[in-house]
Each structure stands twice: as structure tokens, then as C-alpha cells.
Amino acid sequence: MTTQNENLIWQIRYFIYQHFTSTTQPPTLAETADRFHLSLDETRAAYQELHQRDAIYLGPGKASIRMAFPFSAVPTPFRVHTLIKSYWANCAWDALGIPAALQCDAIIETTSAESQQPLSLFVRDSRLFDHGEWAHFLLPFRQWYDDLEFT
């Protein structure tokens, strides 16, 4: 891959994150193609390259962005509310990653897997305020990418 193509790949990734943070959703293939004056096939290839590098995760059909860690394009059990917007996180870990990435305070809403009771966690000034909750990960990290949608 040429340096120019390498730079473009990372510019596209940056655009994806900017779009996610400003709209709470990833850009469509067409929006990204338009922004970078690329064909849909060129944009699809860039998305595939980012997916192969685990920089984003593509959904079914591999043309739309499902995850740009820590953001989720689909509803999940982890909702993160900032002062301005609300985002979906992929998991408990990513729910903490959103306020860290945005450098903002947040309220994280989820449900206890054990009791099915609602849980709210607060992040203020980069500190987590909880009530002693635990996060349980079903798989060790080395297996997360084997099936990201399950993990």
C-alpha cells in the first residue's frame, strides 16, 4: 500500500469517528465516498481495509459500519448519555470508553445480567462513580475478535 493510500485510510477512519461523535451514527458508504471524492467501490475497499486492521467492524454484507470502537451503530444494552448526545456502546468496557474518548462526563445505563435490574454508572471528571458493580466478560480478551457481535 502506498503512503498516499495509507494516509487516506487513516483520514477515512478519522472521518468515521468525527461523524459518530457529531451524529451518534457512522457515515454511510455514500457519505464517506462523497467526502473523499471516491467511488463506492473505492470506499468499500477502504472500509474493508479498516475492518481487516480491526480499526472498525463491518456489519452483515460488509458495506456498513457496525462498530467503531467504542461506538455501536446498533442499539445494545449499554447506553451512554453525555450532556449533549446519547450513544450506544458495544459492551461494558466500551461504555466506559465513550466518556474517555470524548473527555466528558456521562451517565451509563445498562441492566444487571444477574438480577435484570437497571444500573446507572456515573463518570465525572474522568472518574467512575459506581455502587460496587462488577463487569463480567464472558470470554478472555484474546477471543473477543473471534465473534465480536457475541462478545
N, C-alpha and C positions, 0 to 999 in steps of 0.2 A: 504494500500500500504506500502510495506516495505521501510525502509530508503534507501536501495540499489536501489530499483526501483525509488524512489523519486529523488535520485541523478541522475540517468540515464535520467529521463525525462528532468531535467534541463540542463544536458550536451547535450542532443539532441537539445534542444531549442537554446543553445549557438552555437552549430554547424550550425544550420539553419541560425542564424544571421551572423556568420562568412562567410558562403557560400554566402549569399545575398550580403554582403558588398564587397566581393572579386570578385564575378562573375556577380552581378546585378540580379541574379535569385536564387530561392530557390533550395536546393538539391532535387533530385528525391528520391522517396521511396527507390530505389535500392542503390543510393549513400549513403543515411543515414544508411541503413541496412549494407552495406559493411563497413562503417566507424566504426560502433559499434559492428560488428560481430553478427548481429541479423538476424532472418528470416524476410521475408517480412511481415508476419502476426504480428510478434512482433513489427516491426517498424510501421506498420499501427495502431496498438493499442496505441503506444506511441504518434503518430500524433493525434489520436482521443482524447487521454487524454489531450494533449496540447490545442486542439480545445475546449474541454469542459471547460477548465480553462480560455478561452479567451486569451490564450498566442499566438496562431496563428489562422488563419481562413482557413479551408479547402475548396477547390473548389468542383464543381459538382462531384459526385461519392465518395467524401470524402477521396481520396487517394493522392491528390496532394495539395500542399500549394498554396493558392491564395494570402494570406496576412500574413506578419509577420510585424506587425505594427512598423514603419510607411511605410514599403516597400510593393509594389504591384508586383505580378508576371505577371500581365497583363497590357497592355497599358491603361492609364487613361488620363484625361485632365490635369494632373499635372506631369510635367517633371522637375526633379531636376538634374542640372548639377554641378558636383564638378570639381575640376581641373583634376581629373583622370578618373572618370566614370560618367555615367548618369543613374539615377534611375527613376522608376515610383513611385509616391506616390498615396495613396488611395483617398486623399481629400486635401483640402487646409490646414487643421490642420496638416496632416501627411507630407505635402510638407515642412512645417516649422520644423517638427520633424526630417527629414533626416539630414540636416546640424547640428542640435543639437546633434543627436545621434552620428554622425561621427566626431563632433567637427571640422568642416571645413567650409570654405566659399562656397557659392553656388549661382547659378542663378536658380530661379524658373520660369518656363514658363507655362502659362496657358491662358485661354481665359475668358474674362468678360462674365458672364452669362447674364448680362443686355444688353450690346452692341455688344457682339460677337467679340470684338476687342482683339487682342493679348495683354497679360500683361506679364511683366517681373519684378520680385522682386529680390532683391539682399540681400544676407546675408553675412556680412563681420564682422569678429571678434565678432561673436555671436550677432550681431545687424542686425535688419531688416531695409533695406533702401527701402522705397516704395514711391508712389506718392499719398498717401491718399486712396488707395483702401480699400475696406471692404470685409470681408468674411462673407457670409450668410450661416447659417446651416439650412437646411430645417426642421430638427427635433431637439427637445431638446436631450441632451446627454443621458438621461435615456432611450430613444427609439432607439439609434443608433444600438444596438445589435439585435434589432428585425428583421432587414433586412440590414445587413452590406453592401451588394452589392449595394443597393439603396442609403443608407446613404452616 
